[in-house]
Each structure stands twice: as structure tokens, then as C-alpha cells.
Amino acid sequence: MEKFNPSLLKELYEPSAGSHKGQNGKLLVIGGSKLFHAASLWALKISSRIVDMVFYSSVTENNEIVQKAKREFGDGIVVKRSQIDSYAEEADCILIGPGLPRFEGQEEGDDDTKTLTESLLKKYPHKKWVIDGGSLQTIDPKFIPKNAILTPHRKEFEKLFKVKSQKSKVDEEYVQEMAKKYNCIILLKGKEDIVCSPTECVRIIGGNAGMTKGGTGDVLAGLVAALYCKNDAFLSACAGSYINKKAGEKLFEKVGYYFNSSDLADEIPKVMRHLIIK
């Protein structure tokens, strides 16, 4: 399996000097719960620095947190779960799952993740989708839309596709097989990420043990979804993985392993400036 070629980052979309608000990407983020309130906020934090607008939909408590943080949120709009349909069509991409409850994490007032996710995937199969977290752990894979990006870690991958794998070589075979079967892009997170489309696979190395902290996967999901707004699926998944790992390496140079997911979200734009701007 080939390694990702970082020169491909130069192919990523860049805003033109004469562009207007909304032309450089609109992302809908659906996530968060009473138990997992921070996950969707990390995805929001990074994506709002890349695209022009982020429509953020969570439970009432999280929506209120974002309303108070509007100065950082910029052009974003807080969307009640009952208003999702009003923004789904307008968004260039929809990220669903970060912080949505699994069955064991369900609390009174939370949405049923399986029902919410599958109903939206069925209703908007033509949209660009990034599926993460709780959604990956509860849905039936038959609802995966064409060209959706999935961002599972190994256990989520095995649960979603009902497979067991131990060796990295077997993982590669399974990832390629499932990407072909469901016509999607799979970003399998790990010490070395594996990204497969139905026709090609790459391995992305880098990062460090500081990135095992909670929330780094949510940052990655937000980054990938933001990139997917204006780029193709495979490039978005590969670039998101590569940039995320490089940001972790830069933080390691400064503070060793002692950084968190908010630090990672803050570092990514600096890394992108050096890697992408032509």
C-alpha cells in the first residue's frame, strides 16, 4: 500500500480573493448529547475556521453553549434539531455523529442516534456525508450513501461491518472490501491511518501518543468534513488525516505529549497555512 503523497495537498480548494460569504463552504454539524457535549464542539471549532458557515445542531444544552461563544463561532448558525431539514439542503456537506449517544449512553432528552442518523441518510442520499462517532456505532451499513466518508477507529469498523481483524494487512483488505461494497471512502484511524476508496488505498503515517486523548477524532472529523465541502471525498479524507497528524507532530515539538484536542484544533490552521497555500 502506498503512502499518501503530500504534494496532493496543493490540489485542495483555496478561497479566491473575490469570493463572498458562503462561497467557500457551508457545513452542517449534527452531534452532541447530554453525556458527550464536548465532541461536537471540537468538530465545530476546527470546521468554523475553514469554511464560511457552519450550521450547528445539538441538544439544547450544547446549543446554548455555542450561543454564548458566538464571537469565536463567527458566521455560524445554531440550529434546533427540529429545524435540521431547513439547513440540510443548503449545506455543502453534513457531518453527523460526533458526540451522539450510543445506546448505553442514552439519557432522557437525547435523540435516538440510530433513528436520527438513518432517517437523514435516507432523506438526503445525494448530499456529501461524513459519518462519525455515535452514528457509526448504531447504523445499519445499508444506509451509507454513495461517496460518504466514514471515520471509524478499529472497534467501530468491526462493529459497523461485523468483522474481526487483528493484523494490519487484514485490516487493509477489509477496508478496501467494505469501501467497494458500500461505494464509500473509509478513513480507518490508528497509529497509521488507512484511507480507502472503492478504487485506491493509501497509508498515512505520523502523529504521536499525545493524539490518543479524547476528542482528537472529533477534531479530525470536523476537519475532514470542512475539506469535503469544496473537495472530492478521497482527497478530503487523505488530506484531513495527514494535516491532523502533522499538527500533532508540531505540538509534540513544542510541548511533548502534553496537549489536548483544543490545542490540536488551534494548531491545524497554522499547519494548513504552510502545507496548502500556494
C-alpha positions in Angstrom: 0.0 0.0 0.0 1.4 3.4 -1.0 1.9 6.3 1.4 0.0 9.5 0.9 1.8 12.0 -1.3 1.7 15.4 0.5 2.2 17.2 -2.8 -1.5 16.4 -3.5 -2.4 19.0 -0.7 -1.7 21.7 -3.3 -4.8 20.5 -5.1 -7.1 21.4 -2.2 -9.5 24.3 -2.8 -8.4 27.8 -1.7 -10.8 30.7 -1.5 -10.4 33.3 -4.3 -9.7 36.9 -3.5 -13.0 38.0 -4.8 -15.2 35.4 -3.1 -18.2 36.2 -0.9 -19.6 34.7 2.3 -20.9 31.2 1.7 -19.0 30.5 -1.5 -16.2 28.8 0.4 -18.2 26.1 2.1 -21.2 25.6 4.2 -21.2 22.7 6.7 -24.0 21.2 8.8 -22.7 19.6 12.0 -25.2 17.3 13.8 -23.8 15.9 17.1 -23.5 16.1 20.8 -25.6 14.8 23.7 -26.1 15.4 27.4 -23.3 12.9 28.1 -20.9 13.8 25.3 -21.2 17.5 25.0 -17.6 18.4 24.0 -17.2 16.1 21.0 -19.4 18.1 18.6 -17.9 21.4 19.9 -14.4 20.2 18.9 -15.7 19.4 15.4 -17.3 22.8 15.3 -14.2 24.6 16.5 -12.0 23.4 13.7 -14.5 23.5 10.9 -15.6 27.1 11.6 -12.0 28.1 10.9 -12.0 26.5 7.4 -15.5 27.0 5.8 -17.5 30.2 5.6 -20.5 28.9 7.5 -21.2 26.1 10.0 -24.8 25.2 10.9 -24.6 23.6 14.3 -27.3 21.3 15.6 -27.2 19.7 19.0 -29.2 19.2 22.2 -30.5 22.3 23.9 -27.6 22.5 26.4 -24.9 22.4 23.7 -26.8 24.9 21.5 -26.8 27.3 24.5 -23.0 26.8 25.0 -22.4 27.7 21.3 -24.7 30.7 21.5 -22.6 32.1 24.3 -19.4 31.5 22.3 -20.7 33.3 19.2 -17.6 35.6 19.0 -15.4 32.6 18.1 -18.2 30.8 16.1 -18.3 33.7 13.6 -20.7 33.1 10.8 -22.3 30.0 12.3 -25.9 29.5 12.9 -27.3 27.4 15.8 -30.0 25.1 14.5 -32.6 23.3 16.7 -32.9 19.6 15.9 -36.5 20.3 14.7 -35.0 22.7 12.1 -32.4 20.4 10.5 -34.3 20.0 7.3 -34.2 23.7 6.7 -30.4 23.7 6.5 -29.5 20.2 5.2 -30.2 21.1 1.6 -28.3 24.4 1.8 -25.1 22.8 3.3 -22.4 21.6 1.0 -21.6 18.7 3.4 -23.2 17.2 6.5 -21.2 15.8 9.4 -23.2 13.5 11.7 -22.2 11.5 14.8 -19.6 13.3 17.0 -20.9 13.1 20.5 -24.2 11.4 19.5 -25.1 8.9 22.2 -24.6 5.1 21.8 -27.3 3.0 23.2 -25.6 2.7 26.6 -25.0 6.5 26.8 -28.6 7.4 26.1 -30.1 9.9 28.6 -33.6 11.4 28.8 -33.9 14.2 26.3 -31.3 12.8 23.9 -32.2 11.8 20.3 -32.1 8.1 19.3 -28.9 8.1 17.3 -29.9 5.2 15.0 -33.3 6.7 14.1 -31.9 10.2 13.7 -29.0 9.1 11.5 -30.7 6.6 9.3 -33.7 8.9 8.7 -31.4 11.7 7.5 -29.2 9.4 5.4 -32.3 8.1 3.6 -33.8 11.6 3.1 -30.7 13.2 1.8 -28.7 10.4 0.0 -27.5 12.9 -2.6 -25.6 15.1 -0.1 -21.9 14.9 0.9 -21.8 13.0 4.2 -19.1 12.4 6.9 -20.3 9.8 9.3 -18.5 9.6 12.7 -18.8 8.6 16.3 -22.2 7.5 17.7 -23.7 7.3 14.2 -21.0 4.7 13.1 -21.8 2.7 16.2 -25.5 2.4 15.7 -26.5 2.5 12.0 -27.0 -0.4 9.5 -24.4 0.0 6.8 -27.0 -0.5 4.1 -27.9 3.2 4.7 -24.4 4.5 3.8 -24.8 7.0 1.0 -22.6 6.9 -2.1 -19.3 8.7 -1.6 -19.9 9.2 2.1 -16.7 9.4 4.2 -16.6 7.2 7.3 -14.1 7.9 10.1 -14.1 4.8 12.3 -11.4 3.5 14.7 -10.9 -0.2 14.6 -13.6 -1.2 17.1 -16.2 1.0 15.3 -15.1 -0.5 11.9 -15.6 -4.1 13.3 -18.9 -3.3 14.9 -20.3 -1.5 11.8 -19.3 -4.2 9.3 -19.5 -7.1 11.7 -15.9 -8.3 11.1 -13.0 -9.2 13.3 -9.4 -8.3 12.4 -6.1 -8.4 14.2 -3.3 -7.9 11.7 -2.8 -4.6 9.8 -2.7 -6.5 6.5 -6.1 -8.0 7.1 -7.4 -4.5 8.0 -6.3 -3.2 4.7 -8.1 -6.0 2.9 -11.3 -5.4 4.9 -11.2 -1.6 4.5 -10.8 -2.0 0.7 -13.5 -4.6 0.6 -16.0 -2.5 2.5 -15.2 0.7 0.6 -16.0 -1.2 -2.6 -19.1 -2.9 -1.3 -20.7 0.3 0.0 -19.2 2.7 -2.6 -17.8 5.0 0.1 -14.5 6.3 1.5 -13.3 4.8 4.8 -10.7 6.5 7.0 -9.6 3.9 9.5 -8.0 5.7 12.4 -5.0 4.3 14.1 -1.3 4.7 14.7 -1.1 4.7 10.9 -4.4 5.7 9.2 -5.7 3.7 6.3 -7.8 5.6 3.7 -9.6 3.6 1.0 -12.0 4.5 -1.8 -13.5 1.8 -4.0 -10.5 2.1 -6.3 -7.5 3.0 -4.2 -5.9 2.9 -0.8 -3.2 4.9 1.0 -1.5 4.6 4.3 -0.8 7.8 6.3 1.9 7.8 8.9 2.8 10.3 11.6 1.4 11.7 14.8 2.3 10.6 18.3 0.9 9.2 21.5 -0.3 12.7 22.5 -3.1 12.2 20.0 -4.7 9.3 21.9 -6.5 11.9 24.1 -10.3 12.1 23.9 -11.6 14.5 21.2 -8.8 14.2 18.7 -11.0 12.0 16.5 -13.8 14.7 16.7 -11.3 17.3 15.5 -10.3 15.0 12.6 -14.0 14.5 11.7 -14.6 18.3 11.7 -11.5 18.9 9.6 -12.4 16.2 7.0 -16.0 17.5 6.7 -14.8 21.0 6.3 -12.5 20.0 3.5 -15.2 17.8 1.9 -17.4 20.9 1.4 -15.2 22.0 -1.5 -13.1 19.0 -2.4 -13.6 15.4 -3.5 -14.1 12.7 -0.9 -10.9 10.7 -1.2 -8.6 13.8 -1.2 -10.6 15.3 1.8 -10.1 12.1 3.8 -6.4 11.8 3.0 -5.6 15.4 3.5 -7.6 15.6 6.8 -5.7 12.6 8.1 -2.3 14.0 7.0 -2.9 17.5 8.3 -4.2 16.2 11.6 -1.1 14.1 12.2 1.2 16.9 11.2 -0.5 19.2 13.7 0.1 16.6 16.4 3.8 16.5 15.4 4.2 20.2 15.6 2.6 20.2 19.1 5.0 17.5 20.2 7.9 19.7 19.2 6.6 22.4 21.5 5.2 20.6 24.5 5.8 16.9 24.0 2.8 14.7 24.7 1.2 17.3 26.8 -1.5 18.8 24.6 -5.2 18.3 24.2 -7.8 18.4 21.5 -8.4 22.1 21.8 -4.6 22.6 21.2 -4.8 20.4 18.2 -7.7 22.4 16.7 -5.7 25.6 17.3 -2.6 24.1 15.6 -4.2 22.8 12.5 -4.8 26.2 10.8 -1.1 27.0 11.2 -0.1 23.7 9.7 -2.5 24.2 6.8 -1.1 27.6 6.0 2.4 26.1 5.4 1.2 22.9 3.6 -1.6 24.3 1.4 -1.2 27.9 0.5 0.4 28.1 -2.9 
